[in-house]
Amino acid sequence: MAQQPTSSALRALALEFKSVQEEPVEGFRVKLINEDNLFEWEVAIFGPPNTLYEGGYFKNGDLCISILHPPIDDPQSGELPCERWNPTQNVRTILLSVISLLNEPNTFSPANVDASVMYRRWKESRGKDREYENIVRKQVTASRSEAEKDNVIVPTTIEEYCIRQKPRPQESEADMTDFYVDDYGDDLDEEEEEEFNDDDEDSGNEES
C-alpha cells in the first residue's frame, strides 16, 4: 500500500507554491498540473537572453544536478556531500540551479555525455565548432510551437526576462513618528526621563 502524504509535506508544498506565485523566479513559468495534487508541478524554463537558449521554452528533459542527489559520500561522483541535497534547499533554489546549468553547465558529471563533449568542443573552439550550437538552436526553434500552444509569450530581452518585484507597502509617516516616540519614552527610567526633559527645556534658551 502506497504511503499517504503527511499533512506537514502538503503544508510545506502549499507554502512553496504560494511563494513562487507571489514572488516568481525569473526564467520560469510554474503551475500545478492538477489543482488537487500538490505533488505534480508543471515547470517551463525560458531560455536566458544573450545565450544560445534565448527564445526557448522548455518543459521536458533530464537533469544531472548535485543538489538533487542523496547526501551520501560517493568519491566516484566528484561531488562532496555538502554539495548534495540538504534541508535548506527548496523549490526556488532548485529552479535557480537549473537556470545556472543553461549558462554554465558542469561537464564533469553530465547526464548526457555526448552533449558535454560537444559543449566542450564548442567552448574551446570559441564557437568555431558549431555542432553544439546548431543542435541548441534547432531545439529553441522547435520549442516555439509548444509556447504557442500554451499561449505563452517567451521573453527575449533582459527587460522582459527580469521580474520586477512589487514594492511592499510602507508605513505612514504618522505611524513611524508614533513608533519612535512611544518606544523611546518606554526605554527611559524615571531619572533618565527627568534629565531628558530638563535638557530639552534648556536647549536653545541659554544666552551666549
N, C-alpha and C positions, 0 to 999 in steps of 0.2 A: 504494500500500500504506500502510495506516494506521501511524503511528509508535507503536511499543510503549512503554508507560510505563517510565521508568527506575526502577532499584531505589531511588535516593535519593528520588524522588517517592513511591513506595509506602511507604518508611520514614517519611517526613515525615507522610503522611496517617495512617499507623497510630499514630504518636505523638500527632497531633492528636485522633484519635478516642478514644484511651485517656485523654487529658487531660480531654475533656468528659464522659466516662463517670465518671471518678473524682472530678472536681470540676465538676459540672454548672453550666451557665449558667442562672440563674433566668429563667423565662419561656419555656423551650424544652423540647421533647422531641426527642431526636436518636437515630436508629438507622440502620443500613445497610439499604438495600433488598434487597441480596443480600450475604450474608456473604463471598462470594468476590470482591466488587468494591468496593474502597475508594474508587472514583471516583463512586459514586452514593449519596448520603445522603438520608434522609427527615427533614425538619426540620418540626416542627409548632410554631407560635407560640401561646402563651397570651396572651389579651388582658389587659393590666395592670389590676389593681383600681383603682377610683376614676377610670376613664376610660370613654369610650363603648364601648371594646372589651372591657370587663370580662365574663368568662364566655365569650369567644370562643375558638375552636380552629381555627387557620388553617394549611393545608398547601400551598395553591397561590396564585399571584399573581405580578404583575410588580413589580419594584423599580427605582427610579432612585436609586442611592446612589453618592456620589462615590468611595468607596474601592474600588469595583469597576471604575472606569473606567481605561483605559490612562493612564499618567503622561505625557501629552503636553500641550503648550501650546495650548489652544483658547480664545481670547478670547470666542468666541460662547457658550460654556457657562456663563460666570460662575464657573468653578472654577479654582483655582490648581493647578499641577502637584503641589505638596506635599499637596494635599487628596485626591489620587487614589491609585491603588494603589502600594504600595511593599513591599519585602520584610519589613518589620516587622509587616505585617498577618497575621492568622491567623484560623482559624475562630471563635475566641472573640470577637475584636474585631469581626468582621463580624456575628455574631449580636447583640452588644450594640448595634451601629449600627442594625440592623433594628428592634430594640425601641424605640430612640430615635425612629424615624420615626413610630411609633404615638402617642408622647407629644407630639412637636413636629415635624411634617413640614415639610420645606423646600419651600415653594410657588414658589420662584423657578426651579426646574428640575424640574418634575414629570413623571412618567411618564404621568400621566393629567391632562390639562389641565382637563377638566370637574370632576374631583374637587377639584382645587386651588382652583378658583373657588368651588365650594360650601363648601369648608372655610373660605376667607377670609370668605365672607358669614356663615357660622355664627359664626365667632370675632368678627368686627367687630360683629355684632348682639348679641353676648353671649348667644347661644342662642335668640334670637327667630326667626331664620330657621332652621327645623328640617329643611330638605331633607337636608342632610348627615347630621345626627343620625339621622333616620329610616332612611336607607339603611344606615348602620352597624349600627343595632340589628337590622334585618332580617337582615343578614349574620351577626351574632352568633347570632341565634336559629337560622338555617339551619345554622350550623356545629355545633350541638349533636348533630345526628344523626351527624355524622362522628366526634365524640368517643365517642358510644355504640357505634358500630361498632368502634372501636379499643379499647374498654373502658378509656377514659381518663377520669379524674375531673379536670375543669378547676378550677384554683384560682380562688376568687372573693374571697378576703381577702388582706391583706398578709401575714398569718402563714403562710397556705398557699402563697402565691406565692414568698416569700423562702426561699432554701435555706440551711439551717444547716449549715455545714461541720463535719465530724467533727474533734474536736481531735486533733492529732498526738501520738503517744506521747512523753512526756518522759523524759529520762534520770533514773535513780535518784539519790538524794541521795549515795550512796556513790560513784557514778561521777563526779559533779560534784566531790566533795571530792578524789578522786584526781587529777582533771584539773587543779585549781588547784595542788595540792601539787607534782605532778610538773613542771608547766610552769614554776612559779615558781622551783623549785630549779634547773632546767636553764638558766635565763636568767642565773644568778649566776656570776661568775667566782670563783676561789679567795679572793681578797682580800675581795670583797664578801660571800661566804658566811660567812667568818670574822667579819667585822664584824657581819653579821646575827645570827649565833649569840651573839656577846658581848652585843649589845643585848638579845637575848631572855632571856639568863640574868640580866642586871642588872635587868630590868623588874620593878618592884613590890617589889624587895628593899631599896632604899635607905631609911634612916630619915629621917624628916622632922624 
